[in-house]
Amino acid sequence: MNSSSNHASTMKKIIDSESLLLSIGDVANAIDVSTRQLRYWEKKGYIKSKISKSGQRKYTYFTLLQAGDIAGYINEGYTLASAAEKTANNARIMKRLRQFLQTRFDEGYEIDGGYEIDLGEIKDVDEQQHLHIDLMKDGESFFRVKKKDK
């Protein structure tokens, strides 16, 4: 297996990873809420933690994003229940996007001014034509259809 294939495999594992675990304090600091709030949200079922071998609450990166979403909606004036509902909807969308990236991420390349990600074949188009996303360092991003790189 070549190094490019190894890199793509590693990237797919990272996208799928649930192994990155954060402490309750890390999450609270990252989203500027108290640990007490996080425990309450967990008690209400809005977020979930994993209990470590030492008995500490640990949160996945995905849960950090969910908690940040909830906090953001609350700061905008939503109630906790409506913030959690909106966050749950966003989570369903993000789960599908993650699944999409897991199955479609073919390869990534550094290009002049940014990065290019090959998302693979396009339905009903010549199989040698692939959909690429260009993510530029200046923040611009766009799609491109081009022949599959060998």
N, C-alpha and C positions, 0 to 999 in steps of 0.2 A: 504494500500500500504506500503511495507516495505521500510526502509531507503535506501537500495540499489537501488530500483526502483525510489525513489525520486531523488537520486543522478544522475542516468542516465537521468531522465527527465530534471533536472537542466542543465546537460552538453549539452543536445540537444538544450536547449534554448540558451545557451551561444554560441554554434556553429552557431545558426541561428540569433543571436542578431544583430540588427541594432541600438540598444539603446545606445551603448557606443559612445559618441560624443566627439570630440576633437576640440579645438580652432585652428584657422589658425596658431597662434603662436606656439602651441604645435606641430603641424604637421611640420611646417617650421624648428623648432629646432631639431625635431627627425630625419629629413632626410637631414639637413644642406643645405637648400635652403632659399631664401627670401620669405616673404609673397607676395611680388609683383609677383614673379615667379608663385606661386600657383594661384593667381588671374588670371594671364595670361593663365595658363594651363586650368583653369576653363572656361575662356572666349572662348578658342578654343574648348571646349567640351571634353577635355582629362580626366578631373576629375570632380566630382560633389560635391556640398556641400548642406547642409540643412541650412535654415535660422531659427535661434532660435526666440523665442517670443520677445527677446530684439533686434532683427535685426542683430545679429552676425552670421557670417559664422561658421558652425560646420561641421566637417568631421567625417565619420564613420571610424572604424578601417580598414575596407576594402579599403576605399579611401586612408588612410595613406599608406597602402601596395602598392597600385597602384602608388601613387606619389613617393614613395621610389623606385619603379621599374623604373619609368620614369627617375628619377634623376640618378640612377645607370647606365642606358643605355646611358644617355647623358655624364656621366663621362667616359664611355668607348669609346666615340667618335661618337655615333649615333646622327643624327639630332633629333630635338624634334618630328617631325612627325613620323619618323621611330621608335623612342623610344616609342611613344604612341601606335603605331601599335603593336609592340612586347608586350607591356604591356597589351593591349586589348586581345591578344591571351592568355597570361598567365592568365588573369582575367577569361576568359571563362573556362580554365582548372580548376582554383581554385573554380569557382562556382560549377562545376560538382563534385569536390572533397568534397566541403562543403555539397552538397546534398547527396553524398554518405555517409559521416560521420553522417549526420542527420538521415538517414534511417537505417544505419547499426550499429551504436554505441549501443551496448546492455548493457554492464556493464564494469566498470574499477576496477582494484584491485591493491593494493600495493603488490609487491612481493619482495623477497630478492634481493636487488640490483637494483630495478627499479619498473616499472609498467607494468601491462598487461591489454590490452583492448580487450574485446570480440566483434568481428564484426558480430557475428551471424552465421546462417546456410550457408553451402556451397552447391551450386547447384549440383544436381546429386550425393550427398554424404549423408549418413545416417544423418537424421536431428539432432541427438544427437551430431554429430561432428561439432564443430564451429571453425571458423578461429580467431585466436588471434594474436595480435601484442604485442611483448615484447619490451618495451622502457627502456633500461638500463641507469642507472645514469652515466655510463662511456661513453655514447654516442652511444653504439652499439644498434642496433635494428634488430629484425627478426620476421618472421611469424612462427606460430606454429598451428598445427591442434590438437585439443584435445576435449575430451568429455565435453559437456556443464556442467558448474557448476550449481548446484541447488540453 
